[in-house]
Amino acid sequence: MKVAELEGALLDYWVAKAEGLEIDSAFEKGLHPHLYVFVDGDLADFAPSSNWGDGGPLIERGLISLL
């Protein structure tokens, strides 16, 4: 697997892993197509590849330019 070829929920999954987030096991078992992570004990949708609210802070923290 090449990181540059990841997209969608699979990219979101690996970003969550890299960020150390606790991932809902339903995604890992292939039971759910969307990625959910635990935030303060509750499940929350996590989609940094398509949701600026999730991905924006990562881009800003990494000082990544989107030109």
N, C-alpha and C positions, 0 to 999 in steps of 0.2 A: 504494500500500500504506500502510495506517495502522498505526503501531506498536501502538496499543491493540488492534488486531484480530489480532495475531500470537498463535499458540499452538503448543504441541507442539514438534516438531523444528525448525520454521521460527523460532520464537521463540528456541530454544536456539542456532540458527545465528547469529542476529544478536547475541545476548549474547556468544557466543564471538568474533565479529568485533570487537565493542566492547571486549572484554577483551584483544584482541591475540593470541588463541590461534591456533596453527597448526592448520588444519582439514584433515581427511582429504579429499582430492579426490573420493573415491567419492561422498560426500554431495552435493557441488556438481554432480557429473555426473548425479545422480539414480540412482546405482547401489545406494545403500543408504538405507533409510528412517530409520536412526538416525544420530545425529551422533557422530563420534569426533574427538578432538583429540589432538595429540601432546603428551605430558608426559614429559620427560626421554628423548626419543627413542622412546618406546613409545606405542601407541594406547591411549586411554582413553575410555570412554563419557562423554559430557558432556550432562547433561540438567537444567539448573538449573530448568526449569519444572516438573519432577516429582520431583526428587531433592534432598532437603534438604541432603545433603552437598555438592552443587554450588551450589545456590541460596542456602542459609542464609548462608554467608560474604558473599555479595554483598549480601544484604538487611541484614545487620549493618553492613557497611562503609558502606553508603549511609544508615544510620540510618533505615531504613524501618520504619514501624509497621504491624503486621498486626492491627488491631482489627476 
